[in-house]
């Protein structure tokens, strides 16, 4: 809740002012984010965590540079103890839902509603 994960990874969270039942949190979303990188979809963190152990989670969150708009740099700035707590919380929620749509490369139309980011200014 404090880290902002629900903002993207929980359908309807922002639009409802955070009034989504906890049992429905972090199941990913079909709302795409489209820009020069292509189109990304917020992953289902509950299914992701169900397939990995804590050390794999730490490796992902501390070393991967994920596609926009995921703020991977914020994860890398977190303390390891906080990342472990996030992992344990998501694991406690348990698996639920379906995988989010797959990444689409640039120049492929989003598969439904999407937030469109403008092209970066020419240099």
Long-range contacts (C-beta under 8 A, 24 or more apart in sequence): 3-74, 3-78, 3-86, 4-71, 5-45, 5-86, 8-33, 8-42, 8-69, 8-70, 9-42, 9-43, 9-44, 9-45, 22-93, 23-93, 23-96, 24-96, 25-93, 26-90, 26-93, 27-96, 27-97, 27-98, 28-97, 28-98, 28-99, 28-100, 29-100, 30-100, 30-101, 30-111, 30-112, 30-113, 31-112, 31-113, 31-114, 31-115, 32-101, 32-104, 32-110, 32-111, 32-112, 32-113, 32-114, 32-115, 33-68, 33-69, 33-114, 33-115, 33-117, 34-104, 34-110, 34-114, 34-115, 34-116, 34-117, 35-68, 35-69, 35-116, 35-117, 35-118, 35-119, 36-106, 36-117, 36-119, 36-120, 37-67, 37-68, 37-106, 38-67, 38-103, 38-104, 38-105, 38-106, 38-108, 39-103, 39-104, 39-108, 39-110, 39-111, 39-114, 40-67, 40-68, 40-69, 40-70, 40-103, 41-100, 41-101, 41-102, 41-103, 42-100, 43-99, 43-100, 44-96, 44-97, 44-98, 44-99, 44-100, 45-90, 46-90, 46-93, 46-94, 46-95, 46-96, 46-97, 47-95, 47-96, 47-97, 47-98, 47-99, 49-87, 49-90, 49-91, 50-91, 50-94, 50-95, 54-84, 54-87, 54-88, 57-83, 57-84, 57-87, 58-83, 58-84, 58-87, 61-86, 67-103, 68-117, 69-115, 69-117
